[in-house]
Amino acid sequence: METQTFECSFKRAFPRDDGGCTAYITKDDGTDMTIYGEALGFERWQKGARLKIIAQPVKTSKNGKQYQTASSIELLDGEVTVPNNNMVSPQGVKT
C-alpha cells in the first residue's frame, strides 16, 4: 500500500470509540489535515508539538473534507506510537 511520510505541527486530538484518535494537524506546507490513527499519550501532547506521520494518501469524505489514515505517528521528542499499541524507542527496541 502506498504511504506518505511528513512532519507537521499538532493542533489537538480527541479519542474515538474504536480506541484510536482523531488528530488535527497542520502540515509543513500549511495544509490543515485530519488524521485518523492510534497514538498513545496524545492527551499529553502540547499544541504546536512536532509530529512525524506515515499515512495513506489523502482521501475525501462524503461531506467533502479531506483526511488521512495513519499507520505510524511519532512525537518528535523520541516516543514512537505504532498501531499494535507497543511503544518502540527510536532505536527499534520495545520499551
ABEGO torsion letter per residue (X at the ends): XBBBBBBBBBABBBBBAAGBBBBBBBBAAGBBBBBBEBBBGAAABBBGBBBBBBBBBBBBBAAGBBBBBBABBBBAAGBBBBAAGBBBBAAGBBX
